[in-house]
Amino acid sequence: MSRAAEAAAALEDAFRKIVPRTRKKATSEAEWAEGLKRFYAEAKVIRQRYSLGVIGRARAGYRLQQQLAAAGYPPQVVRQVVFSLLLNAFTGKG
């Protein structure tokens, strides 16, 4: 498995822990924002752990998008999360 694939799997695990597919109650806007903040912080750690370059980050983001869609997350949520991930956690050096 490539580093990008391993990173995507780690990102999916982190996202599923923060935003489970099945929820017993509706998530408030504040809870959602806090969850995404934790996810992006974890994504930065994952990015550094797997030493992803620009192409690796793109591959990991694309793979994460495919995995979340396959897991049944709504397409609009998947697009928003992956786009924000690329901007918040996968930009710059490091």
C-alpha positions in Angstrom: 0.0 0.0 0.0 1.4 3.4 -0.9 1.9 6.2 1.6 -1.0 8.1 0.1 -3.3 5.1 0.4 -2.2 4.6 4.0 -2.7 8.3 4.8 -6.1 8.2 3.2 -7.1 5.2 5.4 -5.8 7.0 8.5 -7.8 10.1 7.5 -10.9 8.1 7.0 -10.5 6.5 10.4 -10.0 9.9 12.0 -13.1 11.3 10.2 -15.3 8.3 11.1 -14.4 8.7 14.8 -15.3 12.4 14.7 -18.3 12.2 12.4 -19.8 8.7 12.6 -22.1 7.7 9.7 -24.9 6.7 12.1 -25.8 9.4 14.6 -28.5 9.0 17.3 -29.1 12.8 17.4 -28.7 15.7 15.0 -25.3 17.4 15.2 -25.4 21.1 15.9 -23.5 23.6 13.9 -21.1 24.2 16.8 -20.5 20.5 17.3 -19.8 20.0 13.6 -17.4 22.9 13.5 -15.5 21.6 16.5 -15.4 18.1 15.1 -14.0 19.4 11.8 -11.4 21.4 13.7 -10.2 18.3 15.5 -10.2 16.4 12.2 -8.1 19.0 10.4 -5.6 19.0 13.4 -5.4 15.2 13.1 -5.0 15.5 9.3 -1.9 17.7 9.8 -0.4 15.1 12.0 -1.1 12.4 9.4 0.4 14.5 6.7 3.6 14.8 8.6 3.6 11.2 9.7 3.4 10.0 6.1 5.7 12.7 4.7 3.3 13.5 1.9 4.5 15.8 -0.9 2.1 17.8 -3.1 1.2 14.8 -5.3 0.8 12.5 -2.3 -1.5 15.0 -0.6 -3.6 15.2 -3.8 -3.8 11.4 -4.0 -4.7 11.0 -0.4 -7.4 13.7 -0.7 -8.9 12.0 -3.8 -8.8 8.6 -2.2 -10.4 9.9 1.0 -13.1 11.5 -1.2 -13.8 8.1 -2.8 -13.8 6.2 0.6 -16.2 8.6 2.3 -18.5 8.5 -0.7 -18.4 4.7 -0.6 -19.1 4.8 3.1 -22.4 6.6 2.4 -21.6 10.1 3.4 -23.7 12.7 1.4 -21.8 13.9 -1.7 -22.1 17.5 -0.6 -20.5 16.8 2.8 -17.7 14.8 1.2 -16.9 17.6 -1.3 -16.9 20.2 1.5 -14.8 18.2 3.9 -12.2 17.2 1.3 -11.9 20.7 -0.1 -11.6 22.2 3.4 -9.0 19.5 4.3 -6.9 20.5 1.3 -7.0 24.1 2.3 -6.7 23.8 6.1 -4.4 20.9 6.6 -2.7 20.0 3.3 -1.3 23.5 2.3 2.1 24.9 2.8 5.3 23.2 3.7 5.8 20.7 6.4 
